[in-house]
Each structure stands twice: as structure tokens, then as C-alpha cells.
Amino acid sequence: MLKDPEFKKAYDALEPEFALASALIGKRIQRGLTQADLARLIGTKQSAIARLESGTYNSSLKMLEKVAKALDAKLTVKIS
């Protein structure tokens, strides 16, 4: 399917979201936290963490900062 130019374009457009989701999941697991644990740490619901980790939810920068802090991680935003 990646040989189809239209499909590849759509797939590539989603790469940043999936990279972020993968990084969040990895860091959460590394810290030994469940989605519910992380949600409690930042004062939200487990479903909000699940949406964030799905890679299809467009979260606010403020939410990402809270998650990074709870995971003892640094949030870096880059435009290049």
C-alpha cells in the first residue's frame, strides 16, 4: 500500500502523531505506570491517556507538558 502515492502521503502525514504516541507509551511503561496511574498523577481520566496514546488525538501543549512532568521527562517541540 505504501507504493500508492496518495496512501503514502496520508501515512507520512500521521508519522509525528504516532512517533509521539510511541514515545509516551514507552516512557510510561519504562516508569512502570499504567494509563490509570498516569491519569491520576496529572488529574485526568484513564480514557484521556488512552486517546493521547492512540496517536489520533490532537492534545494541547499544556496536556503534553503535564504528561512529560509526570513521567519525569522533558518535552521538546521542534519545527524544522
C-alpha positions as CSV (number, residue, x, y, z in Angstrom):
1,M,0.0,0.0,0.0
2,L,2.9,2.3,0.6
3,K,3.6,2.2,-3.1
4,D,0.4,4.2,-3.7
5,P,1.4,7.9,-3.7
6,E,-1.8,9.0,-2.1
7,F,-1.7,6.4,0.7
8,K,2.0,7.1,1.4
9,K,1.3,10.8,1.6
10,A,-1.5,10.3,4.2
11,Y,0.6,7.7,6.0
12,D,3.6,10.1,6.2
13,A,1.4,12.9,7.4
14,L,0.5,10.8,10.5
15,E,4.1,10.0,11.4
16,P,4.6,12.8,14.0
17,E,1.4,11.7,15.9
18,F,2.4,8.1,16.0
19,A,6.0,8.9,17.0
20,L,4.7,11.0,19.9
21,A,2.3,8.2,21.0
22,S,5.1,5.6,20.8
23,A,7.4,7.8,22.9
24,L,4.7,8.4,25.5
25,I,3.8,4.7,25.8
26,G,7.5,3.8,26.1
27,K,8.2,6.3,28.8
28,R,5.1,5.3,30.7
29,I,6.0,1.6,30.6
30,Q,9.6,2.4,31.5
31,R,8.3,4.2,34.6
32,G,6.1,1.2,35.5
33,L,2.9,3.1,35.2
34,T,-0.5,2.1,33.9
35,Q,-2.7,4.5,32.0
36,A,-4.8,4.9,35.1
37,D,-1.7,5.6,37.2
38,L,-0.6,8.4,34.8
39,A,-4.0,9.8,34.7
40,R,-4.1,10.1,38.5
41,L,-0.8,11.8,38.5
42,I,-2.0,14.6,36.2
43,G,-5.6,14.8,37.3
44,T,-7.4,13.4,34.4
45,K,-9.2,10.2,33.4
46,Q,-7.6,7.0,32.0
47,S,-9.6,7.4,28.8
48,A,-7.8,10.7,28.2
49,I,-4.5,8.9,28.4
50,A,-5.8,6.2,26.1
51,R,-6.8,8.8,23.5
52,L,-3.5,10.5,23.8
53,E,-1.6,7.2,23.3
54,S,-3.8,6.3,20.3
55,G,-1.8,8.7,18.1
56,T,-5.0,10.1,16.6
57,Y,-6.0,12.5,19.4
58,N,-4.7,16.1,19.0
59,S,-3.7,17.1,22.5
60,S,-2.9,20.5,23.8
61,L,0.7,21.6,24.6
62,K,-0.4,22.1,28.2
63,M,-1.6,18.5,28.5
64,L,1.7,17.2,26.9
65,E,3.6,19.3,29.4
66,K,1.7,17.8,32.3
67,V,2.3,14.3,31.0
68,A,6.0,14.9,30.5
69,K,6.3,16.3,34.0
70,A,4.5,13.2,35.5
71,L,6.8,10.9,33.5
72,D,9.9,12.9,34.7
73,A,10.6,13.6,31.0
74,K,11.4,16.7,29.0
75,L,9.0,17.9,26.3
76,T,10.7,19.3,23.3
77,V,8.9,20.9,20.4
78,K,10.7,21.3,17.2
79,I,9.8,22.9,13.9
80,S,12.2,22.3,11.0
